């Protein structure tokens, strides 16, 4: 009744959501710095200028990770903090911050897992065309090489891109996230293709520049359809819908996964997008399909296989998070199961968690029983996958801290650690103490 030996227990964050120090020590602006200045795009006009002030408080924050007993911490690098213009001159102070952070993590016996892009694209490169510019994959590869050369003596796990469905779909098609574009389908899919090429070139750069043996992955959103029963027919329907593209939408799995793991776009996606699909040589897929070591899965919810209409198909009264996402624990069973069957890679849950309406109670503590219940349910489903032989290697809870939740500002609290944004006081929630015991028992506490 425990997870496999060597299972990685971690928590995750991203740079723009926690660091703050948005214009300090030579950092250049990101598209999110500019986007948050637009009236009405962020809840209550919030921004990430201070966020959790992690840039100045990282030592305290690493101490909290050590207190919880994290085996690993997934962080991201802010590209314009390292390269203020996106290319060219290096900002030594910015790179030095990550040096100090990595040193602190290693000293605390917390393994750093570094994500190279979690959405804070350099504004200077956006003004040169951003992901629409055919040079953008090379820009990202050059940035990757710089970071890996500096940190890979201590960092052994790398993730290239986080959730391209979101930074392309919300940022470039729907205009809900930075940089706030509403491109045509042809332009959107071209930007997506350049992001996939950037992933491939980044993997090549990591392999070439790493100073110690490194493991490399990629972290798209994974959206499984759940079978109504475990009959063979229902399972096959759920598989088909998990990997099918039934309408023009970026919210699918295979457009973002098949090129990376199989070396081509899915046939149904090409048929669906038609003339808007990228026109590219087959050699592009030689670049995109680089050998990777694990399949990063950002999984929060699943869908019902019969779902066709608006909403997510769950019935009236189905449990939902504060973010109004359906609670679907079996996402961490069927997601890893179906993904491993199709792509054959070990699975790492790179994000999973929920938003709650947390506050400090009269006794001075933060009681979040719904988070504990949610995580226990999802971990039990993940354990089922592992017990059936699916190679599940690790789990990263989202998020270590309450933080800036993009267009939702500071409304949504996902953290194991409560952050009072007015004072920057940190407080471990009940779920943090519970997760501490989960880690100490290699998951047994969640399974009891």
Helices and strands as residue ranges (DSSP letters): E 8-12, H 15-18, H 31-35, G 43-45, H 54-68, E 72-76, H 79-82, H 92-107, E 111-117, H 123-126, G 130-132, H 136-151, E 157-162, H 164-168, I 169-173, H 185-209, E 215-221, E 225-226, H 232-242, H 254-261, H 267-273, G 274-276, H 283-288, E 295-298, E 303-304, H 331-343, E 347-352, H 369-387, E 392-398, G 406-408, E 417-420, E 425-428, H 430-440, H 444-447
